[in-house]
C-alpha cells in the first residue's frame, strides 16, 4: 500500500490582498526549485533547525513575490513533515532581509520516488543498491521532494498522486533502446516494474477566490546523466507527456492513480501546470520537443512568456549563450558556462484563465536583492491569473 500523503494544516492567518469588494483578487501562482536538499536523511531538518542562509534567501524571495499558491521543487520530504513546518514557521513566518513575513496555512507534501530502493539494477552498472537504482535518483527516500504552499484551502480528499504509475502503462512509451543492437535497453522484468515519475505527479485541488483550481505539479528527471540509449531524456519526455494526456479530456483507463482511480482531468476543469520540467523549448538536451507537448497543447492558455532583466544580463557573460536559439530573457536558471542559461521552470494555466502579469525573479546583479538568488541555480517563475468576468480584478503589485 502506498504511504498516505501528508497534509499539514498550520494554524496561521493568511495575508490577504486588497481588492474591490465585488471582485475576486488576482491569484498569484508560482514555482521555485529551491535546492533545499541534503545527501543525508534528516540533513535538511538539521540545517533548518539552525540559521540556514540558503533557506533565509529562499524565504526572502517568496516574501518579496508573495505567491498565493506555490510549488517548491527539491525540498526534501520527511514523513513527519518536520522540514516543512520548520521552513514555514521559522523562515517564512519571520521576515528575512527586511521583507515581511508570509503565512501559508495550507501545506501539502507526499512521498516521492527519489531515493526509494527498487531492488533492481536501473542504471546498468551491475548493482542494485546505488542512488541510480532508486525509483528516482536519490541517496535517501524523499531527497529532491516537492512541497505545495497555499493561502487557500486544499481539498485533501480529492488529491491524486501518480507516484507508482508504471512507465510501461503509457501507450506508446518511449522505451530506451540499446544504441548498438536496437533492442530494449531495460530487461523485460525491469521495464515491467519501472515507475514513470522520477519524483511524483500530483493533482492538488485548491479552492481559490477564482474557483476550484487543479494544481498539477511535477519535477521530471533531467534529460542527461545517461548514455546513447537516452533513458533519462526519454523518461523526461514521457513524464511531461503524462500531463498532456491527463488534461486531454479523453478516456484514459490506463492512467490510474496511487489509490486505484483511473482516468484524467474532466474537460471543464481549470488547472495550472507548474514545476521544474528540465526541458527548454529551444535549447538544452531534452528529447525532441518534449516541453512543446504542453506549450502547444490545445487546453493550455497562450500568453506572454515570463521574463526578467537579470536573465538578459546573465546571458551576456555566458559563452554557451552564443550557441542558444531561445530568447535569453525567458531563461529561468543559470547552469554554468558549459550548459548556459535555460528556460526549464514553468507556470502554465489552462484555457479559462487570463494572465494579468508575469515574471521571473532574477534581479540584476547590482540590485540589493541579488544575493538572494545564490541559494539555487533556478529562479522563481510567477503569474497573476484571473477568470475573466464583467468586472476585471485589479492587478497586483508587480514583483521584480
Residue pairs with C-beta under 8 A, 6 or more apart in sequence:
2 111
2 161
2 163
2 164
2 258
2 259
3 79
3 110
3 111
5 108
5 109
5 110
5 111
5 156
5 159
5 161
6 79
6 81
6 108
6 109
6 110
7 106
7 107
7 108
7 109
7 154
7 156
7 159
8 81
8 84
8 85
8 107
8 108
8 109
9 105
9 106
9 107
10 85
10 88
10 89
10 103
10 104
10 105
10 106
10 107
11 105
12 88
12 93
12 103
12 104
12 105
13 103
13 105
14 103
14 104
14 105
14 151
14 152
15 66
15 102
15 103
15 151
17 25
17 26
17 68
17 396
18 25
19 25
19 26
19 393
19 394
20 391
20 393
20 394
22 391
23 391
23 392
23 393
23 394
24 209
24 210
24 386
24 387
24 393
25 209
25 393
25 394
25 396
26 356
26 384
26 385
26 386
26 393
26 394
26 395
26 396
27 68
27 69
27 208
27 209
27 210
27 213
27 384
27 385
27 386
28 65
28 66
28 67
28 68
28 69
28 382
28 383
28 384
28 396
29 67
29 68
29 69
29 70
29 215
29 272
29 274
29 347
29 349
29 382
29 383
29 385
30 65
30 67
30 69
30 70
30 71
30 274
30 347
30 380
30 381
30 382
30 383
31 70
31 71
31 73
31 217
31 274
31 275
31 276
31 345
31 346
31 347
31 380
31 381
32 58
32 61
32 62
32 70
32 71
32 72
32 73
32 345
32 376
32 378
32 379
32 380
32 381
33 72
33 73
33 74
33 219
33 276
33 333
33 345
33 376
33 377
33 378
34 54
34 58
34 72
34 73
34 74
34 75
34 375
34 376
34 378
35 54
35 74
35 375
35 376
35 377
35 378
36 44
36 54
36 55
36 58
36 72
36 74
36 75
36 76
36 83
36 87
36 375
37 44
37 74
37 75
37 76
37 143
37 144
37 145
38 44
38 46
38 47
38 76
38 143
39 139
39 140
39 143
40 139
40 140
41 78
41 140
41 141
41 142
41 143
42 78
43 76
44 75
44 76
44 78
44 83
45 78
45 82
45 83
45 86
47 55
48 55
48 83
48 86
48 87
48 90
48 91
49 86
52 91
53 375
54 374
54 375
54 376
55 87
55 91
55 375
56 91
56 96
56 97
57 96
57 97
57 371
57 372
57 373
57 374
57 375
58 91
58 372
58 375
58 376
59 87
59 91
59 92
59 96
59 99
60 96
60 97
60 99
60 369
60 372
61 361
61 369
61 372
61 373
61 375
61 380
62 70
62 92
62 102
62 380
63 92
63 95
63 96
63 99
63 100
63 101
63 102
64 99
64 361
64 369
64 372
64 399
64 400
65 361
65 380
65 382
65 399
66 102
66 399
67 149
67 382
68 150
68 151
68 152
68 208
69 148
69 149
69 150
69 151
69 152
69 206
69 208
69 213
69 215
69 272
70 104
70 148
70 149
70 150
71 146
71 147
71 148
71 215
71 217
71 274
71 275
72 146
72 147
72 148
72 149
73 144
73 146
73 219
73 275
73 276
73 378
74 144
74 145
74 219
74 276
74 376
75 83
75 84
75 87
75 145
75 146
75 147
76 83
76 142
76 143
76 144
76 145
77 83
77 109
77 110
77 111
77 112
77 141
77 142
77 145
77 146
77 147
78 142
79 111
79 142
81 107
81 109
84 107
84 109
84 147
87 147
88 103
88 104
88 107
88 149
92 101
92 102
92 103
92 104
92 149
93 101
93 102
93 103
94 101
95 101
97 369
97 372
103 151
104 149
104 150
104 151
105 150
105 151
106 149
106 150
106 151
106 152
106 153
106 154
106 206
107 147
107 148
107 149
107 150
108 147
108 148
108 150
108 154
108 156
108 159
108 202
108 204
109 145
109 146
109 147
109 148
110 146
110 159
110 161
110 163
110 200
110 202
111 141
111 142
111 163
111 200
112 136
112 142
112 144
112 145
112 146
112 163
112 199
112 200
113 134
113 135
113 136
113 163
113 195
113 197
113 198
113 199
113 200
114 134
114 135
114 136
114 137
114 138
114 141
114 142
114 143
114 144
114 145
114 198
114 199
115 131
115 134
115 136
115 138
115 139
115 140
115 141
115 142
115 143
115 144
116 134
116 135
116 136
116 138
116 141
117 128
117 129
117 133
117 134
118 128
118 133
118 134
118 135
118 193
118 194
119 128
119 133
120 128
120 133
120 190
120 193
120 194
121 127
121 128
121 133
121 190
122 132
122 133
122 134
122 135
122 186
122 190
122 194
123 130
123 132
123 133
124 185
125 132
127 133
131 137
131 138
131 139
134 141
135 194
135 195
135 198
136 144
136 195
136 197
136 198
136 199
136 221
137 144
137 198
137 221
137 225
138 144
144 199
144 219
145 199
146 199
146 200
146 202
146 217
146 218
146 219
146 275
148 154
148 202
148 204
148 215
148 217
150 206
150 215
152 206
152 207
152 208
152 209
153 206
153 207
154 204
154 205
154 206
154 207
155 205
155 206
155 207
155 212
158 205
159 202
159 203
159 204
159 205
160 202
160 203
160 257
160 258
160 259
160 261
161 200
161 201
161 202
161 203
161 257
161 258
161 259
162 196
162 197
162 200
162 201
162 202
162 242
162 255
162 257
162 258
163 195
163 197
163 200
163 201
163 258
164 195
164 258
165 195
165 196
165 197
165 201
165 242
165 255
165 256
165 257
165 258
166 192
166 193
166 194
166 195
166 196
167 173
167 175
167 191
167 194
167 195
167 196
167 235
167 238
168 175
168 191
168 192
168 194
169 196
169 254
169 255
169 256
170 196
170 238
170 241
170 242
170 245
170 254
171 254
173 196
173 238
174 234
174 235
174 237
174 238
174 287
175 184
175 185
175 186
175 191
175 234
176 184
176 185
176 186
176 229
176 230
176 231
176 234
177 183
177 184
177 185
177 229
178 184
178 185
178 229
179 227
179 228
179 229
184 191
185 229
185 231
186 194
186 231
196 235
196 238
196 239
196 242
197 218
197 220
197 239
197 242
198 219
198 220
198 221
198 235
198 239
199 218
199 219
200 218
201 216
201 217
201 218
201 239
201 242
201 243
201 246
202 215
202 216
202 217
202 218
203 214
203 215
203 216
203 246
203 257
203 265
203 271
204 214
204 215
204 216
204 217
205 212
205 213
205 214
205 215
206 212
206 213
206 214
206 215
210 270
210 353
210 385
210 386
210 387
211 270
211 387
212 269
212 270
213 270
213 271
213 272
214 265
214 269
214 270
214 271
214 272
215 271
215 272
215 274
216 243
216 246
216 247
216 265
216 271
216 272
216 273
216 274
217 273
217 274
217 275
218 239
218 242
218 243
218 275
218 277
219 275
219 276
219 277
219 278
220 235
220 236
220 239
220 240
220 275
220 276
220 277
220 278
220 279
221 232
221 235
221 236
221 239
221 278
222 232
222 236
222 278
223 230
223 232
223 233
223 236
223 237
223 278
223 279
223 284
223 285
223 286
223 287
223 290
224 232
224 233
224 285
225 232
226 232
226 233
230 287
233 285
233 286
233 287
233 290
234 287
236 277
236 278
236 279
236 286
236 287
236 290
237 279
237 286
237 287
237 288
237 290
237 293
240 277
240 279
240 290
240 291
240 293
240 294
241 290
241 293
242 255
243 273
243 294
244 293
244 294
244 297
245 252
245 255
245 264
246 252
246 255
246 264
246 265
247 264
247 265
247 271
247 273
247 297
247 299
247 300
247 350
248 264
248 299
249 264
249 265
249 266
249 267
249 299
250 264
251 263
252 262
252 263
252 264
253 262
253 263
254 262
255 262
255 263
255 264
256 262
265 271
269 350
270 349
270 350
270 352
270 353
270 387
271 349
271 350
272 347
272 348
272 349
272 350
272 353
272 383
272 385
273 294
273 300
273 346
273 347
273 348
274 346
274 347
274 348
275 345
275 346
276 344
276 345
276 378
277 290
277 291
277 294
277 344
277 345
277 346
278 286
278 344
279 286
279 290
279 291
279 344
280 286
280 291
280 326
280 342
280 343
280 344
281 289
281 291
281 292
281 295
281 326
281 343
282 324
282 325
282 326
283 323
283 324
283 325
283 326
283 340
283 342
284 339
284 342
284 344
291 346
294 300
294 346
294 348
295 348
298 351
299 350
299 351
300 348
300 349
300 350
300 351
301 348
301 349
301 350
301 351
301 352
301 353
301 354
301 355
303 349
303 355
303 358
303 383
304 355
304 358
305 327
305 330
305 343
305 358
306 330
306 332
306 347
306 358
306 359
306 360
306 381
306 382
306 383
307 327
307 329
307 330
307 359
307 360
308 329
308 359
308 360
308 361
308 362
308 363
308 379
309 329
309 362
309 363
309 364
310 360
310 362
310 363
310 364
310 365
310 367
310 370
310 373
310 379
311 328
311 329
311 330
311 331
311 332
311 341
311 360
311 362
311 379
312 328
312 329
313 364
313 365
314 328
314 331
314 334
314 341
314 362
315 321
315 328
315 331
315 340
315 341
318 334
318 337
318 340
318 341
319 337
319 340
320 336
320 337
320 338
320 339
320 340
320 341
321 328
321 340
321 341
323 340
324 340
324 341
326 342
326 343
328 341
330 343
330 360
331 341
331 342
331 343
331 360
331 362
332 342
332 343
332 344
332 345
332 360
332 362
332 378
332 379
332 381
333 341
333 342
333 344
333 345
333 377
333 378
333 379
334 341
334 377
335 341
335 342
335 377
344 378
345 378
345 379
345 380
345 381
346 381
347 358
347 381
347 382
347 383
349 355
349 383
349 385
352 387
353 385
353 386
353 387
353 388
354 385
354 386
354 387
354 388
355 383
355 384
355 385
356 384
356 385
356 386
356 393
356 395
356 396
357 383
357 384
357 395
357 396
357 398
358 381
358 382
358 383
358 384
359 381
359 382
359 398
359 399
359 400
360 379
360 380
360 381
360 382
361 373
361 379
361 380
361 381
361 382
361 399
361 400
362 373
362 379
363 369
363 370
363 372
363 373
363 400
364 370
367 400
369 400
373 379
382 399
384 395
384 396
386 392
386 393
